[in-house]
Amino acid sequence: MAPFLWIKRHLFESFLVIILCLLCLNNYTPGTFLTGWDNLMPELNIWLNLKRSLFAVWQQYQGLGLVGGMAHATDLIRQLIILPFTLFLPTSLIRYLWHFAMLFLGTFGIFHLLIKNKFSSLISFVSALFYLLNFGSVQYFWVAFEPFSTFWGFFPWLIFYLFKYLHSPISPNLKKLILINLLAIPSFYVQTIFVVYLICVFLIFVSHFVVHRKTSSLKSYSLFLFLLFLINSFWLFPQLYFLKNNLQNPTAGIGNFMSNDETFARNQSRGNLSDFLLLRGYYYDFSSNGQRLMAPWTTHFSNQYLLICGYFISFFIILGLIYLLSRPKKLNLFSTSLLLFFLLSCVALLSNLGPFKEFNSLLRTLPLINQIFRSPWTKFLVPASFTFSLLLAFGLRSLINFLRQIKYSLITSNLSSFLVFLSLFFFSFPAFKGNYFSPDIRQKIPSEYFEIFNFFNTQNHTGRIANLPQGSFWGWTNYKWGVSGSGFLWYALQNPILDRAFDAWNLENEQYYWELSHAIQSKNPILLENIFSKYSIQYIIFDNNIYYPDDKIYAKLSRPTKELLDSIPSLKLIKKTKNIFVYQTSSPTRIYLTSDLPSASKFNFALIDQNYQLLGDYVTDKNYPSTFQNLFTNRLQSELPFSPSSFSLINNDPANKNSTHSDISQPTFAYNFPNASLSQNYLVKITSRHYSGLPLKISAVSENSQNKYFQTLLPIFPNPATSWFFIPARQSDNFDYGLNFIFDNTSFSTSNLNYIDQITLYPFPLNQKDSYPPLSRQYLYPISNIFYYKAYPTSPASSLILPQSYDSSWIAVNFNHYKINILDHYQVNNWANGWNLENIQNDNIYILFWPQLLEFFGFIFLLYPLFLLLKPQNQPPRNP
């Protein structure tokens, strides 16, 4: 009888458990991994990823190595939580387990918070279900990402325990607050979520001070903020270092400036009242592999009656808001905070409705705000969903109390709660048919990948991998077996891998991409081999499972890339599965010695590093005069490395004859030059004007669909602006003709107003002979551990080269008669680290990336909150 009595006392909690179990079971596909889009999958090699989280400042495995731009150390807490489960559960279950656990945690967080604030069990039940099943939450979990789901799960508990501590700032409440904030740290892998959390904490402090007006409360605020800083210091310190020294990398990356304004425009297009009431965000408009990302839901909402169900629920949310605003003298900490949260949600998400639209425009004049909150929906959805859930509770309670006052029965009074429950059920019905998590991210990873993982366990773990075939710079990979996303190989492989997903955090990675893309499209084995040696690439993975459904040019390049690899004698095929081929180069990824390095000019970007071709390894000197003609134009016009006025250009070339263009009033239009020879270099002059909306996107492709020369943005000037682009000759056949310039003028929230006035092609003779560089390298066998190396030069040399991205915080020292000798540091080959050995021989060289110590200091600071958490409670004295 005891279990039945417990269920009777906890009837609505039992209903929540049943509903959550049904939701999880219907969104689990046996034998599949939850993978795709942005994902964290440390369970593929849990011990490796724990080590990476402990030494998270320098991300050695990300391409050429880089300072972590994301808060990678935060995932350490989550990894420790899932570690025991990885020991006995199938690996494929771990991500499911975490996200399902967050669904339970967040749903019961709302229920618990409302019960503790004296709402009825029925209202708490309905409001908790709304938090789970509102369309904002569905979108949040549709392409599940650990920081987002963790924030969603922990946010109600973070707020509840903060309320509890402010109400009674005693030691037990402080301990619970410390614990919940410690467990919620994985939310802040995306650092802007921590900013959102701080804003919410600040609003609660303001509410508390307005309600209580006690200066003594400032002590409680300060103590919590101090402890919050200590709890998070192990990842905050490295992030502060990144912001100070490396912020230019993500802000200047091509993926960022190509998408920054468009991302906010997509958000703004859903910043209307109708979308706000449904918490419908820009994910709803995305497409994936030729179809709508949320196709089951777009079909579901094509039935207007189901949308009415959503707006019916919104009525009670608005009613709750009106109820709180109508009782200003009875506002407490809970209700005042809720009103401020609602205002915050309006500012963040109603970006297309005045006056919030104007306020957003004002905020976005600040470059930092514009950058970090370019996608406000993903950052502020959780506080908005939380706020709507609690306002729904107030709305239902106010109506029920009103009906009770006018003598309606209990059943009649509670009818509104049952109607909201039914409306929510019909509105969210696809979630229970397996559409809470996208079916596209529930896929079986083919066994050949695990075969490759096992193979690399037997290889050099520091050997850098180039993964092919190569597509665009966007860093998105599509697999024929069903997954599209940022990738997953590096969670299992210890080796560094040059994936496009990492270009956003390091401009040297992006430069590698430009060189690689040009070499592959040129089908030039010499250029490709030079890239392998320059960037110390030891392995190549060619994955025939990768395809490009949205770009036929890159799709056509896949087979020629494989043929190009097979044509290079120095490459050795060392592993083969059904669709994956692993090659080994003659360039190991190891520290090496060299002598008499010449100096050459520094450059930002180029299609070919001619310094390396002519000189071999060289010291990069930013004060050195330019040593080759650089015609790189694949990015912004403000970055051109040449002056077009210095060239003598022929204006009447046959390439300009018979040019045509499609309807320029369409969102996408093109200019065609059928007489342009693909065996000829061209400088292209484009005159354009921009008046409003998003800037015009431009890409250049060959008529035979074998070359994509660039994709970038035109200037944003209302007066005619002149842009110059270089089209390299990539084909030797004189019978291949035709260049197309494609313009994308797609608008979202505001109509774009862009014009093309003129396009002119100028032939540009360029004599460049490709050659192998003169190299003299002596490879060492150092002791290495991500951020630390110990090398022992055994022969005379003038330079020691570390093939990791250059950063001034790498230091190399040796000890001479108990004196520390700091070696002179310089950049090598326009990307790597080099030190002057001054003929040091037969002596240990210690190399350290010193900012890693910041994370270690943070761990030390974390000890104090842990001490408070574990400190035994003082027992009251017993009476004798």
WOPE-V548368 format. One record per backbone hydrogen bond with DSSP energy under -0.5 kcal/mol. NH is the residue of the N-H (numbers start at 1). CO is the residue of the C=O. E is the energy in kcal/mol with one decimal. If there is no record, write none. Layout:
# WOPE-V548368
nh = (NH & NH)
co = (CO & CO)
e = (E & E)
This chain:
# WOPE-V548368
nh = (5 & 6 & 7 & 8 & 9 & 10 & 11 & 14 & 15 & 16 & 17 & 18 & 19 & 20 & 21 & 22 & 23 & 24 & 25 & 26 & 27 & 27 & 28 & 30 & 32 & 33 & 35 & 35 & 37 & 39 & 41 & 44 & 45 & 46 & 49 & 50 & 51 & 52 & 53 & 54 & 55 & 56 & 59 & 59 & 60 & 62 & 63 & 63 & 65 & 66 & 68 & 71 & 72 & 74 & 75 & 76 & 77 & 78 & 79 & 80 & 81 & 82 & 83 & 84 & 86 & 87 & 87 & 88 & 89 & 93 & 94 & 94 & 95 & 96 & 97 & 98 & 99 & 100 & 101 & 102 & 103 & 104 & 105 & 106 & 107 & 108 & 109 & 110 & 111 & 112 & 113 & 114 & 115 & 116 & 117 & 118 & 119 & 124 & 125 & 126 & 127 & 128 & 129 & 130 & 131 & 132 & 133 & 134 & 138 & 139 & 140 & 141 & 142 & 143 & 144 & 148 & 149 & 150 & 151 & 152 & 153 & 154 & 155 & 156 & 158 & 159 & 160 & 161 & 162 & 163 & 164 & 165 & 166 & 167 & 168 & 170 & 174 & 175 & 176 & 177 & 178 & 179 & 180 & 181 & 182 & 183 & 184 & 185 & 186 & 187 & 188 & 189 & 190 & 191 & 193 & 194 & 194 & 195 & 196 & 197 & 198 & 199 & 200 & 201 & 202 & 203 & 204 & 205 & 206 & 207 & 208 & 209 & 210 & 211 & 212 & 213 & 215 & 217 & 218 & 219 & 220 & 221 & 222 & 223 & 224 & 225 & 226 & 227 & 228 & 229 & 230 & 231 & 232 & 233 & 233 & 235 & 236 & 237 & 239 & 240 & 241 & 242 & 243 & 244 & 245 & 246 & 247 & 249 & 250 & 251 & 252 & 253 & 256 & 257 & 258 & 259 & 259 & 260 & 263 & 264 & 265 & 266 & 267 & 268 & 269 & 270 & 270 & 271 & 276 & 277 & 278 & 279 & 279 & 280 & 281 & 284 & 285 & 286 & 288 & 291 & 293 & 295 & 297 & 298 & 299 & 300 & 301 & 302 & 303 & 304 & 306 & 307 & 308 & 309 & 310 & 311 & 312 & 313 & 314 & 315 & 316 & 316 & 317 & 318 & 319 & 320 & 321 & 322 & 323 & 324 & 325 & 326 & 327 & 330 & 331 & 336 & 337 & 338 & 339 & 340 & 341 & 342 & 343 & 344 & 345 & 346 & 347 & 348 & 349 & 350 & 351 & 352 & 353 & 356 & 357 & 359 & 360 & 361 & 362 & 363 & 364 & 365 & 366 & 367 & 370 & 371 & 372 & 373 & 374 & 376 & 378 & 379 & 380 & 381 & 384 & 385 & 386 & 387 & 388 & 389 & 390 & 391 & 392 & 393 & 394 & 395 & 396 & 397 & 398 & 399 & 400 & 401 & 402 & 403 & 404 & 405 & 406 & 407 & 408 & 413 & 414 & 415 & 416 & 417 & 418 & 419 & 420 & 421 & 422 & 423 & 424 & 425 & 426 & 427 & 428 & 429 & 431 & 432 & 432 & 433 & 434 & 435 & 436 & 438 & 441 & 442 & 443 & 443 & 445 & 446 & 449 & 450 & 451 & 452 & 453 & 454 & 455 & 456 & 457 & 458 & 459 & 463 & 464 & 465 & 466 & 467 & 468 & 468 & 475 & 477 & 478 & 479 & 480 & 482 & 485 & 486 & 491 & 492 & 493 & 497 & 498 & 499 & 502 & 503 & 505 & 506 & 510 & 511 & 512 & 513 & 514 & 515 & 516 & 517 & 518 & 519 & 520 & 521 & 522 & 523 & 523 & 524 & 525 & 528 & 529 & 530 & 531 & 532 & 533 & 534 & 535 & 536 & 537 & 538 & 538 & 539 & 540 & 541 & 542 & 542 & 543 & 543 & 544 & 544 & 546 & 547 & 551 & 555 & 556 & 557 & 558 & 558 & 560 & 561 & 562 & 563 & 564 & 565 & 566 & 567 & 568 & 569 & 571 & 572 & 574 & 574 & 575 & 577 & 581 & 582 & 583 & 584 & 585 & 588 & 590 & 592 & 593 & 594 & 598 & 600 & 602 & 610 & 613 & 614 & 615 & 616 & 619 & 620 & 621 & 621 & 622 & 624 & 630 & 631 & 639 & 640 & 641 & 644 & 646 & 647 & 649 & 656 & 657 & 659 & 660 & 662 & 664 & 666 & 669 & 671 & 672 & 673 & 674 & 676 & 678 & 680 & 682 & 683 & 684 & 685 & 686 & 686 & 687 & 688 & 688 & 689 & 690 & 691 & 692 & 697 & 698 & 699 & 700 & 701 & 702 & 703 & 705 & 709 & 709 & 710 & 712 & 714 & 717 & 721 & 723 & 723 & 725 & 727 & 727 & 728 & 730 & 730 & 731 & 736 & 737 & 738 & 739 & 740 & 741 & 742 & 742 & 743 & 744 & 745 & 745 & 748 & 753 & 755 & 757 & 757 & 758 & 760 & 762 & 764 & 768 & 770 & 775 & 778 & 779 & 780 & 783 & 784 & 785 & 787 & 789 & 790 & 791 & 793 & 798 & 799 & 800 & 801 & 802 & 803 & 804 & 805 & 806 & 810 & 811 & 813 & 814 & 816 & 816 & 817 & 819 & 821 & 821 & 822 & 823 & 823 & 826 & 828 & 829 & 831 & 832 & 833 & 833 & 834 & 835 & 836 & 837 & 837 & 838 & 839 & 840 & 842 & 843 & 845 & 846 & 847 & 847 & 848 & 849 & 850 & 850 & 852 & 853 & 854 & 855 & 855 & 856 & 857 & 858 & 859 & 860 & 861 & 862 & 863 & 863 & 864 & 865 & 866 & 867 & 868 & 869 & 870 & 871)
co = (1 & 2 & 3 & 4 & 5 & 6 & 8 & 10 & 11 & 12 & 13 & 14 & 15 & 16 & 17 & 18 & 19 & 20 & 21 & 22 & 23 & 24 & 25 & 28 & 29 & 443 & 33 & 441 & 484 & 37 & 39 & 41 & 42 & 43 & 45 & 46 & 47 & 48 & 49 & 50 & 51 & 53 & 57 & 66 & 58 & 59 & 61 & 497 & 62 & 59 & 57 & 189 & 70 & 71 & 72 & 73 & 74 & 74 & 75 & 76 & 77 & 78 & 79 & 80 & 82 & 83 & 84 & 85 & 85 & 90 & 90 & 91 & 91 & 92 & 93 & 94 & 95 & 96 & 97 & 98 & 99 & 100 & 101 & 102 & 103 & 104 & 105 & 106 & 107 & 108 & 109 & 110 & 111 & 112 & 113 & 115 & 114 & 120 & 121 & 122 & 123 & 124 & 125 & 126 & 127 & 128 & 129 & 130 & 134 & 135 & 136 & 137 & 138 & 139 & 141 & 145 & 145 & 146 & 147 & 148 & 149 & 150 & 151 & 152 & 154 & 155 & 156 & 157 & 158 & 159 & 160 & 161 & 162 & 163 & 164 & 168 & 170 & 171 & 172 & 173 & 174 & 175 & 176 & 177 & 178 & 179 & 180 & 182 & 183 & 184 & 185 & 186 & 187 & 189 & 190 & 190 & 191 & 191 & 192 & 193 & 194 & 195 & 196 & 197 & 198 & 199 & 200 & 201 & 202 & 203 & 204 & 205 & 206 & 207 & 208 & 209 & 213 & 214 & 215 & 216 & 216 & 217 & 218 & 219 & 220 & 221 & 222 & 223 & 224 & 225 & 226 & 227 & 228 & 229 & 230 & 232 & 232 & 233 & 235 & 236 & 237 & 238 & 239 & 240 & 241 & 242 & 242 & 246 & 246 & 247 & 248 & 249 & 253 & 253 & 254 & 255 & 256 & 256 & 259 & 260 & 261 & 262 & 263 & 264 & 265 & 266 & 267 & 268 & 272 & 273 & 274 & 275 & 276 & 275 & 279 & 281 & 282 & 283 & 291 & 288 & 286 & 292 & 294 & 294 & 295 & 296 & 297 & 299 & 300 & 302 & 303 & 303 & 304 & 305 & 306 & 307 & 308 & 309 & 310 & 311 & 312 & 313 & 313 & 314 & 315 & 316 & 317 & 318 & 319 & 320 & 321 & 322 & 324 & 327 & 328 & 332 & 333 & 334 & 335 & 336 & 337 & 338 & 339 & 340 & 341 & 342 & 343 & 344 & 345 & 346 & 349 & 271 & 350 & 353 & 353 & 355 & 356 & 357 & 358 & 359 & 360 & 362 & 363 & 365 & 366 & 367 & 368 & 369 & 371 & 373 & 375 & 375 & 376 & 377 & 380 & 381 & 382 & 383 & 384 & 385 & 386 & 387 & 388 & 389 & 390 & 391 & 392 & 393 & 394 & 395 & 396 & 397 & 398 & 399 & 400 & 401 & 402 & 404 & 403 & 409 & 410 & 412 & 413 & 414 & 414 & 415 & 416 & 417 & 418 & 419 & 420 & 421 & 422 & 423 & 424 & 426 & 428 & 428 & 429 & 430 & 431 & 430 & 431 & 142 & 438 & 439 & 33 & 441 & 443 & 444 & 446 & 446 & 447 & 448 & 449 & 450 & 451 & 452 & 453 & 455 & 456 & 460 & 536 & 496 & 539 & 465 & 466 & 541 & 472 & 485 & 547 & 483 & 545 & 479 & 477 & 37 & 488 & 489 & 489 & 61 & 465 & 497 & 499 & 500 & 502 & 503 & 506 & 507 & 508 & 509 & 510 & 511 & 512 & 513 & 514 & 515 & 516 & 517 & 518 & 519 & 520 & 519 & 523 & 524 & 525 & 526 & 527 & 528 & 529 & 530 & 531 & 533 & 532 & 464 & 536 & 464 & 583 & 466 & 540 & 581 & 468 & 541 & 542 & 579 & 543 & 478 & 548 & 551 & 552 & 553 & 554 & 555 & 556 & 557 & 558 & 559 & 560 & 561 & 562 & 563 & 565 & 567 & 568 & 584 & 572 & 582 & 582 & 580 & 542 & 575 & 540 & 572 & 538 & 586 & 588 & 801 & 778 & 799 & 617 & 619 & 621 & 608 & 609 & 610 & 611 & 612 & 598 & 827 & 600 & 619 & 620 & 621 & 628 & 629 & 636 & 637 & 632 & 642 & 643 & 644 & 647 & 653 & 654 & 656 & 672 & 670 & 662 & 663 & 743 & 741 & 660 & 739 & 672 & 673 & 736 & 677 & 727 & 762 & 725 & 760 & 684 & 723 & 758 & 686 & 721 & 755 & 717 & 753 & 753 & 744 & 712 & 742 & 710 & 740 & 707 & 738 & 702 & 700 & 707 & 700 & 698 & 696 & 715 & 688 & 686 & 721 & 684 & 682 & 725 & 726 & 678 & 728 & 678 & 733 & 735 & 676 & 673 & 701 & 671 & 699 & 740 & 669 & 697 & 667 & 743 & 750 & 692 & 689 & 687 & 755 & 687 & 685 & 683 & 681 & 766 & 768 & 773 & 593 & 777 & 591 & 790 & 782 & 788 & 785 & 847 & 783 & 845 & 843 & 594 & 594 & 835 & 592 & 833 & 801 & 802 & 64 & 831 & 807 & 848 & 846 & 821 & 814 & 819 & 815 & 816 & 814 & 819 & 820 & 812 & 821 & 834 & 832 & 618 & 828 & 828 & 802 & 804 & 826 & 800 & 824 & 798 & 835 & 798 & 797 & 837 & 793 & 793 & 791 & 813 & 789 & 845 & 811 & 787 & 809 & 848 & 849 & 850 & 851 & 851 & 852 & 852 & 853 & 854 & 855 & 856 & 857 & 858 & 859 & 860 & 861 & 861 & 862 & 863 & 864 & 865 & 866 & 867)
e = (-2.4 & -2.4 & -2.5 & -2.4 & -2.2 & -1.8 & -0.9 & -2.2 & -2.1 & -2.3 & -2.2 & -2.4 & -2.7 & -2.8 & -2.5 & -2.4 & -2.4 & -2.6 & -2.7 & -2.2 & -0.7 & -0.7 & -1.1 & -0.6 & -1.8 & -3.6 & -1.1 & -2.7 & -3.1 & -0.6 & -0.5 & -1.8 & -1.8 & -0.6 & -2.2 & -2.0 & -1.8 & -2.1 & -1.9 & -1.9 & -1.6 & -0.7 & -0.7 & -3.3 & -1.4 & -1.2 & -1.3 & -1.9 & -1.9 & -0.8 & -2.8 & -2.1 & -2.0 & -1.6 & -1.2 & -1.8 & -1.1 & -0.6 & -2.6 & -2.2 & -1.6 & -2.5 & -1.4 & -0.6 & -1.8 & -0.7 & -0.7 & -1.0 & -2.7 & -1.8 & -0.6 & -1.2 & -0.5 & -0.5 & -2.9 & -2.3 & -2.4 & -2.9 & -2.2 & -2.0 & -1.7 & -2.0 & -2.7 & -2.8 & -1.9 & -2.4 & -1.5 & -1.8 & -1.9 & -2.7 & -2.2 & -2.3 & -2.4 & -2.4 & -0.8 & -1.8 & -2.3 & -2.5 & -2.4 & -2.5 & -2.6 & -2.4 & -2.2 & -2.0 & -2.1 & -1.6 & -2.9 & -2.2 & -1.9 & -2.2 & -1.9 & -1.9 & -1.2 & -0.7 & -1.0 & -0.6 & -2.4 & -2.7 & -2.0 & -2.4 & -2.3 & -2.6 & -2.2 & -0.5 & -2.7 & -2.4 & -2.3 & -2.6 & -1.3 & -2.7 & -2.5 & -2.1 & -2.6 & -2.3 & -2.0 & -2.8 & -2.2 & -2.5 & -1.9 & -2.0 & -2.5 & -2.6 & -2.4 & -1.8 & -2.1 & -2.4 & -1.4 & -1.1 & -0.6 & -2.2 & -2.4 & -1.3 & -0.8 & -0.9 & -2.1 & -0.6 & -0.9 & -1.3 & -2.2 & -2.5 & -2.5 & -2.2 & -2.2 & -2.5 & -2.7 & -2.4 & -1.9 & -2.3 & -2.5 & -2.4 & -2.8 & -2.6 & -2.6 & -2.3 & -2.6 & -2.3 & -0.5 & -1.6 & -1.4 & -1.1 & -0.7 & -2.2 & -2.7 & -2.5 & -2.3 & -2.6 & -2.5 & -2.6 & -3.0 & -2.2 & -2.2 & -2.9 & -1.7 & -0.7 & -0.7 & -1.5 & -2.4 & -2.3 & -1.6 & -2.6 & -1.9 & -2.4 & -2.7 & -1.8 & -2.3 & -3.1 & -0.6 & -1.6 & -0.6 & -1.7 & -1.9 & -0.9 & -0.6 & -2.0 & -2.0 & -0.9 & -0.6 & -2.6 & -3.1 & -1.6 & -2.3 & -2.6 & -2.1 & -3.2 & -2.0 & -0.7 & -1.2 & -2.1 & -2.6 & -2.4 & -0.7 & -0.7 & -0.9 & -2.7 & -0.6 & -1.4 & -1.4 & -1.2 & -3.7 & -1.2 & -2.9 & -1.3 & -1.0 & -2.1 & -2.2 & -1.8 & -2.7 & -0.9 & -1.2 & -0.8 & -1.2 & -1.1 & -2.0 & -1.3 & -1.3 & -2.3 & -2.3 & -1.8 & -1.7 & -1.4 & -0.8 & -0.7 & -1.3 & -2.7 & -2.3 & -2.2 & -1.9 & -2.7 & -2.5 & -2.0 & -2.3 & -1.8 & -1.2 & -1.5 & -0.9 & -2.8 & -2.2 & -1.6 & -1.9 & -2.1 & -2.5 & -2.2 & -2.1 & -2.4 & -2.4 & -2.2 & -2.4 & -2.3 & -2.9 & -2.1 & -0.9 & -1.9 & -1.3 & -0.8 & -1.4 & -2.0 & -2.5 & -2.1 & -2.0 & -2.4 & -2.2 & -1.3 & -1.8 & -0.7 & -2.5 & -1.9 & -2.7 & -2.0 & -1.0 & -0.6 & -0.5 & -0.9 & -2.8 & -1.3 & -1.9 & -3.2 & -2.7 & -2.4 & -2.7 & -2.1 & -1.9 & -2.7 & -2.3 & -1.4 & -2.2 & -2.9 & -2.6 & -2.4 & -2.5 & -1.9 & -2.6 & -2.8 & -1.9 & -2.6 & -2.4 & -2.0 & -1.4 & -1.5 & -2.7 & -2.7 & -2.0 & -1.1 & -0.6 & -0.6 & -1.6 & -2.5 & -2.3 & -2.3 & -2.5 & -2.7 & -2.7 & -2.0 & -2.5 & -2.7 & -2.1 & -0.9 & -1.8 & -0.5 & -1.6 & -1.4 & -0.9 & -1.6 & -0.5 & -2.6 & -1.4 & -1.3 & -2.1 & -0.8 & -0.5 & -0.6 & -1.6 & -0.6 & -1.6 & -1.9 & -2.5 & -2.2 & -2.0 & -2.3 & -1.1 & -1.8 & -1.2 & -1.3 & -0.6 & -2.5 & -2.4 & -0.6 & -0.5 & -3.4 & -0.7 & -3.3 & -0.6 & -3.1 & -2.9 & -1.9 & -2.4 & -1.9 & -1.5 & -1.7 & -2.0 & -2.4 & -3.0 & -1.8 & -1.7 & -1.4 & -1.5 & -1.4 & -1.3 & -2.3 & -2.1 & -1.7 & -2.0 & -2.1 & -2.8 & -3.2 & -1.9 & -2.3 & -2.5 & -2.4 & -2.0 & -0.5 & -0.9 & -2.2 & -0.7 & -1.8 & -2.5 & -2.3 & -1.7 & -1.9 & -2.0 & -2.7 & -2.3 & -0.9 & -2.9 & -1.4 & -0.6 & -2.6 & -2.2 & -2.1 & -0.6 & -3.2 & -2.8 & -0.7 & -0.7 & -3.3 & -1.4 & -2.3 & -1.1 & -1.7 & -1.9 & -0.9 & -0.6 & -0.8 & -0.6 & -1.9 & -1.8 & -2.3 & -2.2 & -2.3 & -2.2 & -1.0 & -1.4 & -0.7 & -1.5 & -2.2 & -0.7 & -2.5 & -1.4 & -2.8 & -2.7 & -3.0 & -2.8 & -2.3 & -2.4 & -0.6 & -1.5 & -1.8 & -2.6 & -2.0 & -0.7 & -2.2 & -0.8 & -1.4 & -1.6 & -2.1 & -2.7 & -2.0 & -3.2 & -2.8 & -2.8 & -0.6 & -0.5 & -1.6 & -0.8 & -0.6 & -1.6 & -1.5 & -0.6 & -0.6 & -2.0 & -1.9 & -0.7 & -1.8 & -1.8 & -0.8 & -1.9 & -2.3 & -0.5 & -1.5 & -2.0 & -2.3 & -3.2 & -3.0 & -0.5 & -1.4 & -2.6 & -1.1 & -2.2 & -2.9 & -3.3 & -2.9 & -0.5 & -2.7 & -2.6 & -0.5 & -2.5 & -2.5 & -2.5 & -3.1 & -1.0 & -2.0 & -2.8 & -2.1 & -1.7 & -2.5 & -2.0 & -2.8 & -1.8 & -2.3 & -0.5 & -0.8 & -2.8 & -2.6 & -0.6 & -3.2 & -3.1 & -0.5 & -2.0 & -3.0 & -0.5 & -0.6 & -1.1 & -0.6 & -1.4 & -1.1 & -0.6 & -2.8 & -1.8 & -3.0 & -2.8 & -2.9 & -0.6 & -3.4 & -2.0 & -4.3 & -0.6 & -0.6 & -2.4 & -2.7 & -3.0 & -0.5 & -1.3 & -2.5 & -2.6 & -2.4 & -1.0 & -0.5 & -0.7 & -2.3 & -0.6 & -3.0 & -2.3 & -0.5 & -2.2 & -2.8 & -2.6 & -2.3 & -2.8 & -0.8 & -0.9 & -2.4 & -2.0 & -3.2 & -2.6 & -0.6 & -2.6 & -2.5 & -3.3 & -2.1 & -2.7 & -2.6 & -1.7 & -0.6 & -2.9 & -0.6 & -1.0 & -3.1 & -0.5 & -0.7 & -2.8 & -0.6 & -2.7 & -2.5 & -2.7 & -2.1 & -2.8 & -1.9 & -0.6 & -2.6 & -2.0 & -1.9 & -2.0 & -0.6 & -0.6 & -0.7 & -1.1 & -2.7 & -0.5 & -3.3 & -3.1 & -2.9 & -0.5 & -2.8 & -2.4 & -1.4 & -1.0 & -1.7 & -2.3 & -1.7 & -0.7 & -0.7 & -1.4 & -2.6 & -2.0 & -1.9 & -1.7 & -2.2 & -1.8 & -0.6 & -1.1 & -1.0 & -0.7 & -2.0 & -2.5 & -2.3 & -2.3 & -2.3 & -1.4)
